[in-house]
């Protein structure tokens, strides 16, 4: 699966790039103070979190149903230029998920996302908690 396969992400302009996923600064994404709208940043971050799971666990693609259970996001600096999403999951979290999934056919996993602008300024930090279950 790629970002092009996700209609809403494509609609707002989430792009694949060398760094992973990005969102250009443009008029249709601005809020009332001319920064990238919070919901656009959230969409970029959520999309990255889901695609990152596919990168980490390619063998599960098409074999599981993944549902976002909850998320938190903290906006740090206004986004006034192109932004990029960066995902991380600790080895400990991956190991715990693998054990849950092997034992029960389901598990939960948290993906941490940082959104940074083209100058590496941190615009937001978020966590996305996914529930993954065999079909």
ABEGO torsion letter per residue (X at the ends): XBAAABAAAAAAGBBBBAAGBBBBBBAAABBAAGBBBAAAAAAAAAAAAAAAAAAABAAABGABBBBBABBBBBBABBBABBBBBBBBBBAAAAAAAAAAAAAAGBBBBBBBBBBBBAAGBBABBBBBBBBBBBX
